[in-house]
C-alpha cells in the first residue's frame, strides 16, 4: 500500500510572463513557482522589471495600456482571466503588495509585522 501526500497547489505560479509598455518589453519570459510557506526574493537593477512583474501578480496592469502575456496564478486564481470581482477577492485576502514608497503604504507608528499580518 502506497500513501501519497495530498497535492497542494502552489501559492504563486508564473509561466512565461511578459509585460510590454508600447514597444518596450519590461518583462520577458519570467517563470517561477512559490510554494505556500516559501519565500522568494526578486532583485535587479532599476528598470529591470521587478515592479512590472509584481503588478502583474495582482492584475494591477489592467486599464493601463500595458500588455501582459503568459500565465499568472495566485492562490488558485488565474489573474489574467479573472474578472474584477475575483481580483478584489484575491487582493488583500490572499495577496497584497507594499509599494515602493513604504511611508505611503505602511504606518510608521505600528510594527511592520502587525501591518503585514
Secondary structure, DSSP 8 states (H G I E B T S, - for coil): ----------SEEEEEEEEEETTEEEEEEEEEEE-TT--------TTSSHHHHHHHHTTTTTTTT-EEEEEEEETTEETTT--HHHHHHHBTTTB----S-HHHHS-TTS-HHHHH-
